[in-house]
């Protein structure tokens, strides 16, 4: 029991340190630019936006998919998200992800180079759609 508690405290401290120093990159979709926090290590990829109360309208988190398909879930995410899937520098899918209820749905993604989590309405408010071009 004590060991489990110490491991939990260690994980929480490590997660806090990682999120204190987020790395960002500038991305543009059809010349509409924004900064995206990079989920560039195992902890950031695993936690994503878990345990946050909200995000701003212009916030984005980018996951590097390396041309692979995957799946996202909303466990411990307190708000819905939009997921922008990008392959060969073009938007190939925009997925609406709802926060978990009693069960937590998985959202499969097509083979993508990047997956970007944003607030719902991010794409509609910026005119981003399937086929929009990515510039980094």
Secondary structure as the mmCIF struct_conf table of DSSP 4:
data_model
#
loop_
_struct_conf.conf_type_id
_struct_conf.id
_struct_conf.beg_label_comp_id
_struct_conf.beg_label_asym_id
_struct_conf.beg_label_seq_id
_struct_conf.end_label_comp_id
_struct_conf.end_label_asym_id
_struct_conf.end_label_seq_id
HELX_RH_AL_P HELX_RH_AL_P1 UNK A 2 UNK A 20
TURN_TY1_P TURN_TY1_P1 UNK A 21 UNK A 21
STRN STRN1 UNK A 24 UNK A 29
TURN_TY1_P TURN_TY1_P2 UNK A 30 UNK A 31
STRN STRN2 UNK A 32 UNK A 39
BEND BEND1 UNK A 41 UNK A 41
HELX_RH_AL_P HELX_RH_AL_P2 UNK A 42 UNK A 47
TURN_TY1_P TURN_TY1_P3 UNK A 48 UNK A 51
BEND BEND2 UNK A 53 UNK A 53
TURN_TY1_P TURN_TY1_P4 UNK A 57 UNK A 58
STRN STRN3 UNK A 60 UNK A 73
TURN_TY1_P TURN_TY1_P5 UNK A 75 UNK A 76
BEND BEND3 UNK A 79 UNK A 79
STRN STRN4 UNK A 81 UNK A 87
TURN_TY1_P TURN_TY1_P6 UNK A 88 UNK A 89
STRN STRN5 UNK A 90 UNK A 97
HELX_LH_PP_P HELX_LH_PP_P1 UNK A 98 UNK A 100
BEND BEND4 UNK A 101 UNK A 103
STRN STRN6 UNK A 106 UNK A 118
TURN_TY1_P TURN_TY1_P7 UNK A 120 UNK A 121
HELX_RH_AL_P HELX_RH_AL_P3 UNK A 122 UNK A 126
TURN_TY1_P TURN_TY1_P8 UNK A 127 UNK A 127
TURN_TY1_P TURN_TY1_P9 UNK A 130 UNK A 131
HELX_LH_PP_P HELX_LH_PP_P2 UNK A 132 UNK A 132
STRN STRN7 UNK A 133 UNK A 133
STRN STRN8 UNK A 134 UNK A 135
#
